[in-house]
Amino acid sequence: MKILIIEDEKALSDSVVEYLTTEGNLCEVVYNFSEAVEKIELYEYDCAIVDINLPDGSGLEIIKKIKENQISLGIIIISGRGSLENRIEGLEIGADHYLTKPFHLAELNAHLKSINRRINFSGHNEIDSNEIKILPDEHRAFVCDKELKLTKKEYDLLLFFISNKNRVITKISLAEYLWGDFMDTADSFDFIYTHIKNLRKKLLKLGCADYIQTIYGVGYKFDLTIG
Amino acid sequence: MKLLTKTSLNFLSITLFIFLFGIVAFYFLLRGQVNQNINLDLEKRKASIIKQLNASDTENRIPPNPNERIIIDLITGDNKIPDVIYTDTLIFDVAQHRYIPFRKLGFITTHNNQRIYIRIFKSLEESDLLIVRIFLMLTVLFIALIVTLLIMNRITLKQSWKIFYNTINNLSNYNVNKHEQFALQESEIKEFEDLNRVIQTMTDRINADYINLKEFTENASHEIQNPLAIINSKMELLLQSGDLSENHYKAVVDAYEASNRISRLNKTLILLAKIENRQFPESEEVNIKLIIDNQLELLEDIIDSKSIITKNNIEKDFSVMMNPYLAEILFMNLIKNAIRHNVDKGQIIINQTENTIEVSNTGPVQNMNSEDLFKRFRKFSNSSESLGLGLSIVKKISEVYDFHIFYEYNNMHRFFIKFNDLK
């Protein structure tokens, strides 16, 4: 996937690039408005990650320009401003997701994956990871072609794990992905554990390998290399 | 007390005081004057009596006028009687069956080598009547004067204080957050013009300070998000690298969680500031039952994890005029609070009586002050993850809409919100 990252904080864009390139993505970074405009006029991308506050312009303008040329391009806004109006404004002009800084790289990655699926497999798409198969359009999951009966939260959890497979996922990023940032994280840790326990039980029952690894004190890892 | 009433009362009490003293003094002056006149009269009669006595040796002639009675006594021996004496006396009038005041002049004269003591009288009835009439007229005149002065005073004061009340009215409607031009009525009176000028410069300064402060806090809190994002992303990357020792892992996770807390704190404080600045102006009819049901559904996981039973007894069509987003935040925080301080297998009951909503929970008894409860960063649980801002958000929203919020402990922890703007 070809990704354009428009973010003036170099340290932050470096982190994003490092996290995303290990997935086999191709990342390009620009640090200001004018460079960004130049790039989107010259090249084609699958997705753009746009910061709203740039030193020489607004990210919203860039999104408008992108939408004029490449309608299908996926857009994720990353912004320090997280108020309701800001979100609505961003989503109204055509962004797919709005992440408030500070965001979790795992969450960004999960959103990128869903954009990737929308763009590249429009209509029919499925995610295959070893014996697990997911049909995201139908919200269904299978293990060895046997259907897995999951609650909505368990399904979201599985999708998030597979989007960030073989990576360490912190409890906080899991909680914020599943419940949004209105939930105080300490409260949610207990029932994250419950949901994960149930998901693991269901996976094992259908003969799936035990991919969900607990990393004590940190979080979890969906380790597909185990099987 | 209004200034007008105060000055009128002052005016009235001073004039009454002067009037009372004046009238007493005036009475004595008038009395003295009248007495002097009567004395003169009596003096004349004395002279004529003496003349008559000297002119004839005939026996005493009693004057025909009963008011001008004379009593003549012969003095035997050394009776110590002063030569001339004026006194006031009462004499019983047989015809009228009452005492009538008289002025008496007693004097001694000699007639045929015999000393006689003569007393002549003059009735004071007419002059007393005159004095009373003068006083009555004077009082009426005085009261009329005071009343007209009072009315004139009120009218002119009202007229000149109009500007002042206009200024007060403008000031009480003044809101820094309204972004309106603050203008005061012009006045011809120098004092009021000065006052208005001072107020105008003051509000201008407040406005400027307010905008500065707002910009500063907004910028500061948004600029904090950038470095926080960098910290968080670097921590996440660090956690991905497999070559960390267990100690390092723990350190990274602790730092990661702490920076997450800062960002949550920052977001909540921004929200609080926004509520405080009344930046959620749009209001609409919000169905409270629906809002609470939604929040209970959103928080279902956490409610289930503690096996808490919830009851929402709000009437179906109960709605309140407010910002829908703030309504969500309000009840989310109340319910979250009820969950956090609840026991496992506890209860959360949401009741409604008229326009008051009660959110109660079966948390353990805690020794807490209901005033402190709504203060920022006041924590009554040892959960270090709790920010201690939930109830102060509730309080802030209530303040914005003039809702009355209060807490009671009665078997359960009960939080009440009394809505006043009901349709």
Interface residues (C-beta under 8 A of the other chain):
Chain A: E9 A11 L12 S15 V16 E18 Y19 N53 I78 G80 R81 G82 S83 L84 T100 K101 P102 F103 H104 L105 A106 K153 R167 V168 T170 I172 S173 W179 D181 F182 M183 D184 T185 A186 D187 S188 D190 F191 T194 H195 I215 G217 V218
Chain B: H222 E223 Q225 N226 L228 A229 I230 I231 N232 S233 K234 E236 L237 L239 Q240 Y249 K250 V253 Y256 E257 S259 N260 S263 R264 K267 I270 K274 L298 L299 D301 I302 D304 S305 Y325 M332 K336 I339 R340 S383 S384 E385 S386 L387
